[in-house]
Amino acid sequence: MDKCMNGSCDIVKGIMCSCEKCAYHSMDNHCHADNVQIGPESAHSSSETVCRTFKCK
């Protein structure tokens, strides 16, 4: 769910996001989704992970 109202966004503390094509990306590179899901469970390094919360603008 989008948490932006009237141009103000609540951010997920500690979660930085540089994916400008994501609907949850804020101009100051934070995430404003209600929650963040990262996967897959089989990942052994950060390069093997993906943000499952991504939603295209």
C-alpha positions, 0 to 999 in steps of 0.5 A: 500500500502506498503511504504517500498522502498530499506529497508527504511519504512515510518511509520504512526506517533504515531501508534505502532504495535507489530504484526510481522506477519503483512506485514505493521509491521516494525522491530522497532514496527511501522506501515508503511501502508498508513492508518490504519483502526480500528473497529468495530464501536460497540467497547466499549473497546480496547479489542473489537477492531481489526486492519482492515488494517492487511495484512498477510506477 
